[in-house]
Amino acid sequence: MAAVDNAYSYYLSTYASMASSRYDTHKKSQLRAVYNNIVKTNKDSPLYKIKSGGDAKKFAIDIKEHTRSIQNVVAALSDNGGGAFQRKIAQSSDEDSVSAEYVGTDEAVDGNLRFDIRVMQLAASQVNQGEYLDGSRSDFKPGIYSFDLNTEFNSYEFQYSVGEKDTNRDVQDKIVRLINSAGIGLKAELSEGAEQKSAVRIESKQTGLGNEEEYLFEILPSQDPGSVRAMKLLGIDHVEKKAQNSSFLLDGEEHMSHSNTFMINKDFELTLKKPTAVNHTAQIGFKANAEAVADNVQSLVDVYNNMIQLGQSYSDAQEADKLLRDMRNVTKPYYNELEAIGLQIQEDGRIEIDRSLLTDAVTSSDSKECFEVLNEFKDQLNETAASVSIDPMNYVSKVLIAYKNPVHNFATPYITSIYSGMMLDRFC
């Protein structure tokens, strides 16, 4: 079980914080097709064991996540009515203050479309800051205490106990665990102060306030004297910072938003990062066609290179040579064509882009041939990534036990992939 726990811990610490894209959502038919491919692969694969030593778990997870990145980039490039690499890219003249992404589907939209934005205030969350207490003291009397936590739509009652040997730090830890495990959109942590003192800090994950809202959450002690006294000691009912909406001028007209990320005309997704300089505006528009094409090609090359680098990083411990061969085979049929348009394949398999040569190729009179090569490369990379993602354990060092009977064989849907459970042998 520890082997599985370690795999989950690695995944959570490395990939769980990464934002999901709309391409991570799939239809039932797509999920069914993936499942059927996994079952088919498992049906034909031999029985083998994976050694618990080494980086097998990490390698399999890394492969899975890198192939997902490839498939998402390909999906983004293909998600429009025009050429895959002619997808429009939004840009901001002040990326430090506000970033922009074009999420529309109309590739015929006017490429000269522009608008100005001035960021005056960022949206902020609510923060309650408790009192700093000496962690080694025991200022709370033993007993059972409670407090109410109210939001706009719900009210919650939290109850906690204080034992004979509980210190202030123990009580604060209980409060932090209570709130974090409740799953009500709040994050609690201990704020360390001087002289080993600490305080409970509670922050809302949500930002902004709706009309006539005074708070995102409110904490009140229960009416019994003991709970009132405990709340005075903790101080978590004190609002250190109120939530606020973002404020900005869009082409001179003032607007507000509950969040720092919002949509404009269902086409542009803007993310506010900091207030713009006084009397300064950021201009939002589209990149020039040639520059946008180069950036789209770069995004595809980047995820390809990431997979090559992944194989190189595990080359000593795992069967990464097979992964490298499979990835390098993607470029082999198009080696000369890719080189001719500025995609220079290095000795280690990575691709470096000569942007000036690529720009010349996509703006020339025979640019159609250039895009045909790029599309073929994109489709082949996506096909290879899909195949690799079905069984990442195919690239992990393992001990072969037996081949399945080629005549009387059957699918084993409950063990569709060793990857799904990370069941590694400890004694092989």
Secondary structure, 3 states (H helix, E strand, C coil): CHHHHHHHHHHHHHCCCCCCCHHHCCCHHHHHHHHHHHHHHHHHCCEEEEECCCCHHHHHHHHHHHHHHHHHHHHHHHCCCCCHHHCCCEEECCCCCEEEEECCCCCCCCCCCCEEEEEEECCEEEEEECCCEECCCCCCCCEEEEEEEECCCCEEEEEEEECCCCCHHHHHHHHHHHHHHHCCCEEEEEEECCCCEEEEEEEEEEECCCCCCCCCCEEEECCCHHHHHHHHHHCCCCEEECCECEEEEECCEEEEECCCEEEECCCEEEEECCCCCCCCCEEEEECCHHHHHHHHHHHHHHHHHHHHHHHHHCCCCCCHHHHHHHHHHHHHHHHHHHHHCCEEECCCCCEEECHHHHHHHHHCCCHHHHHHHHHHHHHHHHHHHHHHHHCHHHHCCEEEEECCCCCCCCCCHHHCCHHHHCCCECCC
